[in-house]
Amino acid sequence: MTDKKPGFFQRLFGTQPAPEPIPAPPETRPEPPAEPVTPPEPVLPTPEPDSVPEVPITPDAIPDVPEPEAEPEDLPPPGPPETTPDYVEEIEQRAATGLDSTPIIPAPETAAPQQGWFQRLASGLKRSSDNLTTSITSVFTKRKLDAATLDELEDVLIQADLGVDTAMAIAETLRRDRFDRDVSGEDVRAVLSAEVEKVLGPVARPLAIDARKKPFVILMIGVNGSGKTTTIGKLAQKFAAEGKSVMLAAGDTFRAAAIEQLQVWGQRTGAPVISRPAGADASGLAFDAVTQARAEGRDVLIIDTAGRLQNRDELMDELEKVIRVIKKVDPEAPHATLLTLDATTGQNALRQVEIFGQRAGVTGLVMTKLDGTARGGILVAIARKFGLPVHFIGVGEGIADLEPFAARDFARAIAGFERPR
Ligand SMILES: Nc1nc2c(ncn2[C@@H]2O[C@H](COP(=O)(O)OP(=O)(O)OP(=O)(O)O)[C@@H](O)[C@H]2O)c(=O)[nH]1
């Protein structure tokens, strides 16, 4: 370590100067943050409980906040929390502790980084496409297409999780165009691919980061182990590569391991991570993170949350509270609420979309682990039923194994074609 360490933002962004903090009256502008004397810890210091009254939020939003009437003389000046000078000073000092000074940890290599995306997608979807093509081939043993074959095909497609409507639509197209005529497995796969593309086309929408929102707040939600934290790491990498300044918030305060996992992704991608010790209040952490990201002028803040089953009411209540508290800092946030869906869960994913959608206002989907299942067809059933945007799909654990969702590529790959069209 050198005698004179570069400042926090220099270390974070190279020579890029720090964005202006949110404006505050000159007399209330906080002092610039001091350089840390001791080597910084990767975990942000947790505010002592008695520092919480400096945060002007309503007592029902964060349980740690005492009743306002208990110490009226200590109340912060009126105004939105993010403009409270003490609070801004506190979060800037936290930023100055230099979370990013730990060495960058290389991300796990993707299985075959030299492959193009379609090849990775096709090999990721191989189990699903093998399942479909084998079943289709076994159905089309006769030369002429007849009613019994079409019924069998419908069953096969439903068993592959594509959904009843899509299965019927594919069978109907074949009935209309090819009934009593010769038809091969290849012909059927072409119809399957076209029909899947028709369903997925309208939902394949990129995640647009509105540069006017600083930060653009992304809340990542989903059931346990669905791939939230991994997806956050992959997204942080993508945004950083686009030149965006990213901050991460370790909102899965239930598990120390989840906090550490996000910190590792933060170190890999150069994004500072806001965290509190395990067991801390998740909504309080979210409040701090949005406030700090705003004060630092960050482009993107991605907030992790604890995994929760959609049928655990009290955990869904907690998620609603996290969202309410985020809105106290920015009423428009979260600007994107992304539900991660583990493709291996099959039909249960439909229920997850429904309940998380009702409780948390899901704005888009990320389907992970398409490489680990023969049930990738579930994405088609979800798209047809809910019409929610699908922003990304994951086909592996590597940092490059997350890609914007492209309907045609997905349709071709799941139908077993080896090349994009
Ligand atoms: N094969 C494969 N594994 C993935 C993918 N995405 C995530 N994983 C793995 O799935 C496991 C769980 O991922 P996490 O990111 O920890 O999931 P989480 O939703 O944050 O988990 P909780 O914090 O327990 O709710 C990890 O081992 C990841 O490496 C993917 O697209 N493909």
The ligand as an ORCA input file, in Angstrom:
! r2SCAN-3c Opt
* xyz 0 1
  N     -26.202    -23.913    -14.270
  C     -26.579    -22.692    -13.888
  N     -26.459    -22.345    -12.611
  C     -26.844    -21.105    -12.244
  C     -27.384    -20.179    -13.153
  N     -27.690    -19.040    -12.460
  C     -27.359    -19.295    -11.166
  N     -26.846    -20.536    -11.030
  C     -26.380    -21.216     -9.804
  O     -27.483    -21.407     -8.950
  C     -27.073    -21.385     -7.599
  C     -27.941    -20.412     -6.829
  O     -27.708    -19.135     -7.358
  P     -27.780    -17.830     -6.445
  O     -27.434    -16.685     -7.319
  O     -27.030    -18.011     -5.191
  O     -29.320    -17.828     -6.122
  P     -30.118    -16.839     -5.153
  O     -31.463    -16.677     -5.762
  O     -29.346    -15.610     -4.899
  O     -30.186    -17.750     -3.849
  P     -30.756    -17.366     -2.378
  O     -29.918    -16.243     -1.902
  O     -30.579    -18.627     -1.609
  O     -32.185    -17.041     -2.533
  C     -25.595    -21.006     -7.628
  O     -24.844    -22.167     -7.486
  C     -25.410    -20.405     -9.008
  O     -24.095    -20.556     -9.482
  C     -27.505    -20.560    -14.534
  O     -27.984    -19.847    -15.427
  N     -27.088    -21.848    -14.829
*
